[in-house]
Amino acid sequence: MPRVYDDDDPSLRKRLLFLGGPNYYDSPEGTNPWEKLWGINKYALMSAAFATIGDCCFISQVKNISETLNVFGFYVIPAVGVASTFAAVTYIATDFRGKDDKLNYGLGVAACMPVLHAFKKKQAFTIPATLFLLAGALLKKDSKENNWNWWNPVTPRYDHWYDYSLVGTITEWPRRPY
């Protein structure tokens, strides 16, 4: 029987060593900039790695390692640049202003606009992407300030994860026309 997912599960940490280490929200805003950089860049690296895999397999259909590295750099460099810019500018704004509010996140996202524009070099991409990041950053900051979650935690309805008591037996489904 599968185990319940737990954030503090040591076996899960061993399998996901890359995602270990400090998280972005382990310390208050305006402190520990290096931990915040690592906390946000590890997710940028993982997202870019998955985008690279999808691009290499389905779009570019690369043939050798140099083409793969080119596609990898196409996604990783902007993702890490945006994440680092956001973390650095948010840290500087919080430290300079002495306040921890949503304006710091807005300034961080606004500073990401040139990095996004350098990625695609199209205003039709830059402005909607910046607005999308701004909405996400403000929602995330509001969720941390007001203590609400984006998604509800996964909890089993009954005493175990897979409950097939509501499903009929194999003789009952699928119903065939004969």
N, C-alpha and C positions, 0 to 999 in steps of 0.2 A: 504494500500500500504506500503511495507517495506521501512524503512528509509535508507538513505545512511550511510554506515559505516564511523565512524569518530573516530580517536584515542582519542579525548578529550571528547567523549560522557560520561557523568556522569552515565547514566544508565548502560552502558556497563562496566564501572569500578566497579559498585556495584555488578554486576553479576560475575565478575572475580577478586574478592578481592585478591586472591592468587597471581595473576600476577601484582598487584599494587606495589607501592613502587618504589625505584630507579631502573633505568635501567643501563646496563653496560656502555653505552656511554653517560650518563648524565654529567659526569665530564671527564676532560682530563686524558690521561694515566699517571700513576705515582701519582695520587691523589685519595683520598677517597677509600682505599682498602676494607673497610667493605661494602660500597655501591656496589662496583664492585663484591664482593663475593655474595651478595644477588642477584644482577642483573643477574648473570650467573647461580647461583644455583637454582633459581626458575624454570628456563627452564629445567635444569637437573632433578629436582624432578618431573616435569610434564611429561617429556619424559619417565622417569623410571616408573611412575605410569601407563602410557598407555601401556608400554611394559609388566608390571606386569599383567594388566588386560588381555591382549592378551595371555600371557603365562598361566595364571590361567584358562582361559576359553577354550583354544584350544590345548595347548600342555600338561601341567602338569595335568589338570583336578583335581584340589585340592579338598579335601573333608572337611577340617576343617580350623579353623582360624590359627592354628600354621603352617600348610603347606602354607597358603596364606602369612603369615608374612615371612616365609622362602624365598619364591619366591620374595616377595617385597624387602627383604634385598639383594637378589642376584643381583637385578638390581639397586637399589637405592644407595647402598654403592659405587660401582665402578663409577656410573654416577656422584655422588656428589664429589667423590675423584678426578676424572678427571677434573671436572669443577673448583673445589677449587684449585687444583694444577696449572691449566692453569692460573687462575686469579692471584694467589699469585706470581708465577714465572714471569709472565708478568709484574706485578707491581714492583717486586724487580729489574728485568732487566731494566725497564724504569727508575726507581729511581737511580740505580747504574750507568748506562751508561749515563744518562742525555739526551738521545735521544728517540724520539718516532718514531720508524720505524718498518719494518716488521721482523727484526731480533729478536726483543723482542717476537713477536708472535711465531717465530720459536723455540726460547728457551723454551717458555711456552709449546708448543706441545711436544718438546723433553723431557721435564720433566714429561709429562704424560705417556711416554712409560712404565715405571715400574708399574704404576697403571693399565694400560691396560694388561700388562703381568700377573700381579697378578690376574686379572679377569678370564682369560681363561687358563693361563699357557701353551700357545702354541705360538711358534714363527710364525707359519703360520697365526695366527690371529693378533699378536702384530704389525708386520711390516706393513701389508696393512692397518690396522686401524690407525696407526700413520701417514702413508702417506696420507690417506683420511682426517684425522683431520688437517694435515699440509696444504693440498690444500685448505680446507675450511677456515682455519684461515687466510691464505695469501690472498685469494679472499675477505674475509670479510674486512680485513685491507685495501686492495686496494680500495674496494668500499667506505669505509669511507674517505680515503685520497683523492680520485678523484671524490667523490660525485656522484656515480652511484648506482642504485638499482639492487638487484638481480632479482626482479620481478617488472613489471610495476604496478602502482596502479590501482585498480579496478575502472573503471569509466563507467557509463552507456552510451551506444551509442546514445540513444534517451532521451526523457525527463523523462523517468521512467525506473525502473530496469527491469521489465518483459514486454517486447514488443512482443506480439504474432501477430502482423500485417503481418509478413512474413510467418506465418504458416497458412495453409488452415483450413477450418472449419472441424468439426468432421465428416461431411458427405463425405468429400473428402479423408480422410485417416483413417485407413489404407485401402488400396485398396484390395478388396477381389477378388478372381478369379471368383466369380459367379455374 
